[in-house]
């Protein structure tokens, strides 16, 4: 089932209109969101349409920050108005979470346009709340690919109108990040017979052409010449010889070498290989390429923003299948950087493909590398699906890494990376074990394994995407596939990661 990238529909247009909202102007909208403080002034009430009714409901229903109610107003009660009480101080995650609930409410009737405005809120709280509701509306309005023979007809949201004075600061960042997240979720949701390795390659080529990016695909023959035995071991079980590592690069004018490389695990389907998964564990393994989708979504956002950073994006694309040629426990393979690996468990394929992708990325000598992978169940057990795990070879940057999670609303937690963990990966026949035979601390051991493929001279951050999928969504994202990582990456890079104190 061929499909095309939805580049032209990643975002709903956002328009800014006059600050004052009257009853007649409100009546033109099928849906609207109004933000109020806990205690509006008399002047605030006088400025609002339908003030007596709103004031009565506010006093009865909005008893604390975060409370909300909805009602229908207008000549034929045609406008669904959602009213919410804004917190003066709240975390980004809390604002996004509240905005996600409001977006679901106001979009229930499939309005063509949504009006958003506030009255009486402090400047900082209003700015933060506007950014949160825009992100939430963009996420909720976005449509995944459908394969129904008779899809349900739904009117798309055509515009989000903001009633406010003055331009909303950093609107371009909010929109670019939302578009990158939508792209990541769209890719991750595609069925595995639609997004196999060959189809992924075609989509990436289309993506690169559309965005005027450099594109190169290292197929199995080229990877064999480069010595990428870890990646090729995983690819051996595939019936088709279509696996490979894609490289896309964005260069601002005058730039040459990459500033940062984004590396993503792109396992389009994971059976577990010879160590076959059970049915329930295998069912949603078409999402095991989410790391590559997040890397690509981050690249899209950076390119859209015309970032001054030079960015390479390396995506390790294959499947982990079972068959007569599939790799097996106790195989010994050699990675691109010369490291020999003793295979222990074929369902630890993600670290195998990342080993060679990291080696290729590091060979270009970027200042920093960020890799993304739905890598270990251990990280989910440690954090649940609310946070993702972070691992770095720059201990001094842990505060910066975690604070970017706090300010972006995509929360991360830094795990230890002490050298003595390496004793768990000592091999009698190769340089390193692929993983331990038991599951203790597998998320930490996976990071220690991957650190062998990034030179100490390059600042490196590994994100184990335990929050990549979550039943009921996360923060402002209401779908199970969250696309976690795009917001985080943009925030981290804008903070200047790696910071000077994190230099080698």
C-alpha positions, 0 to 999 in steps of 0.5 A: 500500500504505497503512501506519501509523506503528509508534508503539506498537512502537518499543521493547521494554519494559525492566524492572529486576529484583533484582541477584542472578542464580541458576542457577534465575532464569537458567534462566527466560530463553532469552537472556542477556548477562553482562559481566565484567572481564578479571580477575574476583575470587574473590568475583565468581566465587562470585557467578555461576551455573555459575561453574566452567564460566564461569571455565574458558571465561573463562580460555581465550577472554577474553584481551583486552577486547572478546572474547566467547563463548557457551554454553548453560546450564540443565536442558535447555541452554535458555538461550543465555548470551553472556559478554563482557569489558568495557573499563574505558575505551572510546569510545562508538562502540566500546562500541556496536559491541561491543554490536551484535555481542552483540545479534545473537548473543543474539537469533538464537534469537528469545527472548521475554525477554533478561536483562542483568547484570554482575559485577565491572565498574567503575561507570562501565564498567558504566553505559556498557555497559548503555546500549550493550547496551540501544540495541543490543537495541532496534535489533536487535529492531525490525522494519521494515515487510514486504510479503511475502505470506507473512511469516516468523513470528518471535516478538517480543522482549517484554522486556529485563530488567536485573539490577542495584542502583539505577536506571540513570542516564538510561535515559529518554534511551537509550530515547527516542533508540532509539525515534527512531532506529527511527522514522527507519529504519522511514520510510527503508526504506519502498518509494517507492510506499508512501511517496510525497509524499501518503502521507508527508503522511498519516503526518505528520498521523497522527504530529502527532495522536498526539503532540499536535503542531501541524501545517501543510502548505504545498502547491504553491499556498501555496509559490508564493505564498511565492515558494519557486521553488527547491523548486517547480523540483524538484517540477515533474517530478512527475506528481502535484501532492502535493509540499510542505513540512511543519511540525510544532512542539513547544512546552513549556508557556508557550513560543512562539517556536522555540528550535531548528528541525530541517530535513530533506531529504525526497526520496521518490525521486530519479531525478536528473531531467533529468540522469538517474542510471544504474541502480545510482545510482538503485536505492536512491534511496527512501532519499533522504528519510532527512534528513527521517526523522532530523529527525522521529525527533529531534523524537519523542525530544525530545517523549518526553523533554519537552524544555524546548526549543521545536522546529520541524521542517520537512520538504521532501517531493517527488520528483525525477522526469523529465518534460516539465515537469521543471526543467533545467540553465540554468534560473534560479529564485528562492528564498523569500528572494529569492536567484536560482539558476542551475541547473547539475545537476538531480541537485543537487536536495537543496540546492534544496528545502533552500534554501526549507525553510531560508528558511521555518524562518529566518523564524520566528527560532529560536536555532538550525537543524540541517538533515539531508540525504543530500546529496552523494557527495563527502562519502562519498568524503571520509569513507566511510560511517563519519562524517557531514560537519558544516558550521557558521556558528559556527566557535567551536563546531566543538569542541562539534560534534565532541565531541558526535559522539564522546560519542554514538557518531555521529561527525562531522567539521567541514569548512571553510566559508571565504568564498573557496569562494564564488568557485566559485559565482559566476554571470554571470546569477543571484545564485549557481550551484546547484553547480559544473560539476565535482565538486570539493569538492561537499559544501563548495560545497553547504554554502556554497550553503545558508548563503545561506538562513540569516541570520548571526544564527541558529546553523546546523549542516548535516549531510551524512549520508554515514553514513546508509546503510552495508553491514553497518550502523554501530556498534550498528545492524546494518541498512544504513539506520542512521538516523544523526543522532538520537543525535547531535542529542540529545547536541548539544542537551543540551550546550547547542548553540549554546554562548554562545561561538558566539553571533552 
